[in-house]
């Protein structure tokens, strides 16, 4: 049992690392992913790399061509747009469910996250703002008490990480994001599911509108 667990744990780590490299742009679109090279970089055998590439193909991030190799598909602008639209509805549902299931400890953590975001925004600390934005959303995912929603939204969050960083870096967007987070937090504190759902949905829509403006 331990050997099986270790095997899947190793495959999981390889999968996570290769996916991060694709989503961060380290591996470019249409670039060939060579098993030997990746195995050497990560200090593992080819087997977990091969398994990870197959899993990434199922996620649409890699295209495996028989007798040729594995190539990066990546995330297109349309993919990013689609993910944000889907997220807008799922995050709304997540915020609604959080109203019913959130604990006092989770509420305290959300409040602390918003407070720290305001502090770092004033200081212009971009990296901390991105981390706190991640944490705010992850706390609401956990508070929804749905492992299915948590899993799907966490994956989507990773897929659009570069776009989110770019959006938060835009002048004024970070401050607006914090204000939107505060309103979502207050709705959840009041256990107002309708309001929390609407605010969370609108928050994601505003983010994609900002990304679209940047691309114009």
JOZI-V344280 format. One record per run of one state. SS is the DSSP state (~ for helix, > for strand, _ for the rest). FROM is the first residue (numbers start at 1). LEN is the number of residues. If there is no record, write none. Layout:
ss->(SS | SS)
from->(FROM | FROM)
len->(LEN | LEN)
//
This chain:
ss->(_ | ~ | _ | > | _ | ~ | _ | ~ | _ | > | _ | > | _ | ~ | _ | ~ | _ | ~ | _ | ~ | _ | ~ | _ | ~ | _ | ~ | _)
from->(1 | 2 | 25 | 32 | 34 | 35 | 43 | 46 | 59 | 62 | 66 | 69 | 73 | 77 | 102 | 104 | 124 | 126 | 144 | 147 | 160 | 161 | 170 | 173 | 190 | 193 | 216)
len->(1 | 23 | 7 | 2 | 1 | 8 | 3 | 13 | 3 | 4 | 3 | 4 | 4 | 25 | 2 | 20 | 2 | 18 | 3 | 13 | 1 | 9 | 3 | 17 | 3 | 23 | 1)
//
